[in-house]
Amino acid sequence: MLIQINGAEIHSTDAINDHVNKTVNHALNVFERQVTRVEVHLHDDNANKGGVDKRCVMEVRLSRFHTLSVEKVYEVMYNAITKAGANLGRAVRHKIERHEAHKAK
Protein backbone atom coordinates (compact mmCIF):
# COMPACT_ATOMS: atom_id res chain seq x y z
CA MET A 1 0.00 0.00 0.00
CA LEU A 2 1.48 3.29 -1.11
CA ILE A 3 1.03 6.21 1.30
CA GLN A 4 1.72 9.66 -0.14
CA ILE A 5 1.94 12.60 2.28
CA ASN A 6 1.45 16.17 1.05
CA GLY A 7 1.85 19.20 3.28
CA ALA A 8 2.06 22.48 1.40
CA GLU A 9 1.35 24.87 4.27
CA ILE A 10 3.13 22.94 7.02
CA HIS A 11 6.64 21.72 7.65
CA SER A 12 6.29 17.96 7.53
CA THR A 13 8.59 16.39 10.10
CA ASP A 14 9.74 12.80 10.39
CA ALA A 15 7.54 12.45 13.50
CA ILE A 16 4.42 13.62 11.64
CA ASN A 17 5.21 11.37 8.66
CA ASP A 18 5.75 8.42 11.01
CA HIS A 19 2.43 9.14 12.77
CA VAL A 20 0.63 9.28 9.41
CA ASN A 21 2.15 5.97 8.27
CA LYS A 22 1.33 4.19 11.54
CA THR A 23 -2.21 5.58 11.62
CA VAL A 24 -3.02 4.65 8.01
CA ASN A 25 -1.47 1.20 8.31
CA HIS A 26 -3.40 0.52 11.52
CA ALA A 27 -6.69 1.74 10.00
CA LEU A 28 -6.38 -0.15 6.72
CA ASN A 29 -4.22 -3.23 7.44
CA VAL A 30 -7.23 -5.57 7.13
CA PHE A 31 -8.05 -4.13 3.70
CA GLU A 32 -4.49 -3.92 2.39
CA ARG A 33 -5.26 -6.04 -0.68
CA GLN A 34 -8.07 -3.74 -1.80
CA VAL A 35 -6.14 -0.50 -1.20
CA THR A 36 -3.92 0.72 -4.01
CA ARG A 37 -2.92 4.13 -2.66
CA VAL A 38 -3.61 6.54 0.16
CA GLU A 39 -3.02 10.28 -0.22
CA VAL A 40 -2.79 12.35 2.93
CA HIS A 41 -3.05 16.13 2.71
CA LEU A 42 -2.01 18.15 5.77
CA HIS A 43 -3.00 21.80 6.04
CA ASP A 44 -2.56 24.61 8.54
CA ASP A 45 -5.46 26.80 7.46
CA ASN A 46 -4.69 29.86 9.60
CA ALA A 47 -0.90 29.48 9.50
CA ASN A 48 0.62 30.77 12.74
CA LYS A 49 -2.54 32.46 14.04
CA GLY A 50 -3.52 29.43 16.12
CA GLY A 51 -6.97 28.01 16.75
CA VAL A 52 -8.72 24.94 15.42
CA ASP A 53 -7.09 25.02 12.02
CA LYS A 54 -5.02 21.85 11.52
CA ARG A 55 -6.73 19.90 8.76
CA CYS A 56 -6.02 16.36 7.61
CA VAL A 57 -7.64 15.00 4.47
CA MET A 58 -7.15 11.31 3.66
CA GLU A 59 -8.11 9.87 0.28
CA VAL A 60 -8.01 6.14 -0.30
CA ARG A 61 -7.99 4.55 -3.74
CA LEU A 62 -9.59 1.12 -3.70
CA SER A 63 -9.11 -1.42 -6.47
CA ARG A 64 -12.84 -1.96 -7.17
CA PHE A 65 -14.44 1.26 -5.96
CA HIS A 66 -14.40 5.02 -6.33
CA THR A 67 -12.08 7.08 -4.18
CA LEU A 68 -13.18 7.58 -0.58
CA SER A 69 -12.07 10.58 1.45
CA VAL A 70 -12.38 11.85 5.00
CA GLU A 71 -11.44 15.16 6.57
CA LYS A 72 -10.84 16.16 10.19
CA VAL A 73 -9.93 19.53 11.67
CA TYR A 74 -8.42 19.93 15.14
CA GLU A 75 -6.18 22.28 17.06
CA VAL A 76 -3.32 19.76 17.02
CA MET A 77 -2.21 18.06 13.80
CA TYR A 78 -1.61 14.70 15.51
CA ASN A 79 -5.26 14.62 16.65
CA ALA A 80 -6.49 15.48 13.15
CA ILE A 81 -4.40 12.64 11.70
CA THR A 82 -5.56 10.12 14.31
CA LYS A 83 -9.26 10.95 13.93
CA ALA A 84 -9.09 11.03 10.12
CA GLY A 85 -7.40 7.63 10.13
CA ALA A 86 -10.11 6.14 12.34
CA ASN A 87 -12.84 7.55 10.10
CA LEU A 88 -11.06 6.30 6.99
CA GLY A 89 -10.93 2.77 8.37
CA ARG A 90 -14.66 2.87 9.16
CA ALA A 91 -15.52 4.28 5.72
CA VAL A 92 -13.55 1.58 3.89
CA ARG A 93 -15.01 -1.17 6.09
CA HIS A 94 -18.54 0.13 5.48
CA LYS A 95 -18.02 0.37 1.69
CA ILE A 96 -16.58 -3.15 1.41
CA GLU A 97 -19.18 -4.72 3.72
CA ARG A 98 -22.05 -3.10 1.78
CA HIS A 99 -20.55 -4.34 -1.47
CA GLU A 100 -20.17 -7.89 -0.11
CA ALA A 101 -23.72 -7.90 1.28
CA HIS A 102 -25.10 -6.73 -2.04
CA LYS A 103 -23.09 -9.40 -3.89
CA ALA A 104 -24.48 -12.12 -1.61
CA LYS A 105 -28.09 -11.33 -2.58
Secondary structure, DSSP 8 states (H G I E B T S, - for coil): -EEEEE-SSS---HHHHHHHHHHHHHHHGGGTTTEEEEEEEEEETTGGG-SS-EEEEEEEEESSS--EEEEEEESSHHHHHHHHHHHHHHHHHHHHHHHHHHHH-
